[in-house]
Amino acid sequence: MTVLLFAAAAHAEPVVYSWTGYGVNVPGSSKCPTYKMTIDVTVNGTDVKGLFQQENRPQRHFETTLGKNGAIKTAAMVGGGNMMDVIGQIKEGDSKILLNGYCKFEGLLTKKQ
């Protein structure tokens, strides 16, 4: 019975979460509230892959693994050698994301159907 449960968990389908919203200024920025960002996060077991795209800009990505209690923490290259911190968590009913760098993009992740 244990083997069957493990096999079922190992073949679970990836789960995709999404957030779309506007940025918040950080020191030295003033246009962030006009920047629209879409973030998609795919979780497959403990593997996490994210795609994010500011409107009218190239799509970027990040990859990490789920930490304790569903925590996400990594960095993503955004061009010109600049990085954004990626912080969040994936928990049933409480999944959230923060991209922090030239602006802050933060919100609750919604599970896609």
Secondary structure, 3 states (H helix, E strand, C coil): CHHHHHHHHHCCCCEEEEEEEECECCCCCCCHHHCEEEEEEEEECCEEEEEEEECCCCCEEEEEECCHHHEEEEEEEEECCEEEEEEEECCCCCCEEEEECCCEEEEECEECC
